[in-house]
Amino acid sequence: MPPHKQALLRYGREVQRLRNEVSLTQTALARRVNSSKSQISDIERGKANPSAQLRSALDGAIGFGQLERLWDDLTGGRRPAWLDEIATAVQEAEAVYEYQALAFPSYLQTEGCARALIRSALPWLPPDEISARVRERMDRARHMDESLHPMLWLVIDRSLLSRRYGGPDATREQLAHIAALAERERLTLQVVPTDHPKHPGNSGSFRVLTMRDDPDIAYVESAEEGRVLTNSTSVARRRMLFAALQGVALDPESSLRAIHEEMKRME
């Protein structure tokens, strides 16, 4: 069965990104992989389904393992394609509004926390695959840390600060990272008190993405799947829910104090 169109588009975008990173033209890349400029162009535009031989050649020329992993992810070999799609959408968004109750967003995680979360959630993965996923997550986290966009708003449940993913040292490092992002205004953080009588976030974590050139989208996640919402009414409702969460949460200054207080409590 041929790959889904969205899988080919995502694969093509990654080929183009990696080619540009090493400053190769389509013609130069075509020579390296014994192909043609028109075929490389079709692949990058999601118009062609590359053969296994060509995929291997592309990975050897510019992917260094990344393209092979991505193809497996997109075609069901390892990880659902929606995970990579939503991660890409986050990086390309103008603004991200996210609510989390159990863990900090993957693009804000430190290495120790990320490794503990992946190992606990996917205990069947071999160590090398866990390490590969941690590296991918850290690449995205570094990009988010160094970039000015997207603008980030995060609301978390107060109970999240008490979780010890990876142990005390990993938790302290994670909290310090979030505090640093908030202090330099890279992130606007608000914490919902655990004793508040009304909690609009009881239906689970979600994020709303304000896109630059496309309609806004919302993303609702679960342990087994992610669901992207594009209907304007559905997206508007998630925006309303996020606003309600902000309404019951501590203000950013008090939320930052809560993180520092938790770090002191750990000491």
N, C-alpha and C positions, 0 to 999 in steps of 0.2 A: 504494500500500500504506500503510495507516495506521501511525503511529508505534507503537513498542512501548510497553506499559503503563509500564515503568520510565522511559522517556523522558518521557512525559506527567507522571508523578509528579515527576521531577526538574525539569522546566520549571515545573510548578505551584509547587513549593517556592521556586524563584527569584523567580517573580512575587510570591508572598507576602512574601518577604524584602525585595525592593525596594520594595514598597508600604508595608511597615512602616517602612522607612528614611526615607521622605518623609512619614510620618504621615498616610496616606490610608486612609479606610475603604473597604471593598469597594464601597459605594454611590457614594462620591466618585470612585473610579477608574472605575467603570462609566459615570458621566456623562462623564468625560473621553474615553473611548474609544467612546462611543456604543453601549454594551452594557447589560447588566442585572446587578444584584447576584448573582442566582442563577447566571448564566453565569460571572462572575468567581469565585464560590465553587467551581463545578464545575471550572474550570481549575486553581485552586490545589490542589484535592484530586486532580488527575489524572484527573478523570472526563470531561473534555471535550477534544476535539481542536480547538484554535482555528484559525479560518481564517487565510489569509495576510494578509488585510486587518486582522483583529483583532490578529494578532501584530505587525504593523507599527505599529498604533496603540498597543499596550502598550509597545513598545520606545520609541516617541516620547515617551510619557507618563512612563515610569519607568525604562526600560532604558538609553537613551543608547548603544545599540550592543551592550550586554551580552546582552540577550535574543535578538537576532538571531544573534549568534555562538553562544550556547548552543544554540539550535534547530538550527543547522547542525551543530554537534558531535554532538548527540543523534540526529539523523536521518541522519548519514553525510555531511553536506556538507563537513566539514573534518577533524574529529578524532574518533576513536572515543569513544563515550559513557563507556566504562569509565574513561577518564582523569579525567573530571570527577566521576564517581561515587566513585572511590577518594579523590580529593582532598577531597570533602565528608565522606566517612567518617572521614578522618584528623582533620579539625577537630572532628567530633562525638564522637570516641573519648575514653575515660577515660585510656587509656595506649597508647603506640605503642612497639613493640619492633622495631627495624629493623637489617638488615645490608646494607651497601653495599660494593662492591669497586671501582667505577669512578668514581663521582661522589657528592657529598653529596646527600641527599634534596632534592627541588625546594623543599620548604617551609622549608629551611634555607639556601638559596642566596642569594648577593648578586647584584646586578644584572649586574655585569661577567661573572661566572661563568655566570649563567643565559643571558645573551645568547650567549656563546661556545658553550655546550652546545647550545642550540636551533639556532643557525646551522650548527653542524657536523653535527648529527644530521639536520636537515631542510633541506638546501641548496637545495631547490626552492621553498621558501616565499618570497614577495615580502617586501621590507623592512617594509611596514606590518603584515603578518601576524606577522612575527617580533617586532616591537615590541609588538603586541597581546598576544602570548603572554608576553612578558617582563613586561608590566604585570600580567597576571593572576597570574603566579608571584610577583611582588613583593608584591601585595596579600595573598596567602596567607602569604608569609614574614613580613610585618609583623604579621599577625594572630597567627601562631605566636610571634613575638618578644614581643608585648605581652600575650598571654594567659598565664594560669597553667595552663591545660589545653589539650591532654592532657599528661600526664607523658611525657617522652621518654627512651628508652634507645636509643643508637646504637652499633653495633659496625662498625668500618670496617677494611679491609685497609690495612696500613702503606704499601703502594705508592700508595694514593690521595693521600697527602700530597705525593708527588713529582710529581704531575700538574700541568700548567701551563695549565689552561683559561683562555683569554683573555690569557695572558701573565703575567709576574711580578707586575705591580701588581694585576691582578685576583685572582691566586692568593693574594697576601699579604692582600688585603682579605677574601677568603673564609676563610682560616685564622684571621685575627684575629676574625672574626665567630663562628666555631665556638668559639674559645677563650673569648670573652666569655660565650657562652651557658653553657659548662661552668663557668666561674669563678663565675657567679652562680647556679649549680645549676638553671638552666632545662633543662639537658640533661645526662644522664649518658653520657659518652663513653668507649669502650674501643677500643684499637687492637690488631689482631692482628699480631704480628711477621712479617715476610716469610720469616724463616728457620725458622719453627716446622715441625717434621716432620709434624705432623698439622693439617690445616686443614679444619674442618667446613663452611666456606663455599664449597667448590669447585663446588657445584651452582648458584650464582648468588644474586643479591640477592633479598630478601624482607622482608616486614613482617608482624607480628601485631598486630591491633587489639583491645584490650579495650574493648568498647562499654558504654555506660551502661545502656541498657534492652533491648538485643538480645544474642543470642549472639555470642561472639567470632568474628572472622574472620581469615583470613590472605590475603595478597596476594603473588603471585609474578609478577614482571615479566620481559619480554623486549623486544627491539627492536621487535617487531611487535604484541605484544598483552600484555594483562594478564589474569591469571587469579585470580579471587576464590574462595577455598576456604572453604566453610561447614561441611563435614562435620567433626564433632567430633574424629574420629581424625586427619584431615589437619591440623587446627589444632593439636592436641596435639603432633603430630610436629614442626611448625615451632617450637613452643615449646621442645621438647627440643633442636632444632638450635640455636636461639638461646642456650640455656643452655650448650650445648657450646662455642659460639663465645666466650661470656663466660669459660668455663673456661680457654681457651688464650690469651685476650687479656691485655694489660697492665691493671693496675688503673687506675681513673680518674685518679689523681694522676700516675702515670707516663705515661699517655696524653696528658694535658694538657702535660706536659713535652716529649713528642715533637713536639707541634704547635709549641711555642715554639722548640724546637731547629731545626725545619724553617724557621721564619720567620727565625731568626738566620742559618741557612745561606744563605738567599736574599739576605741583606744583604751 
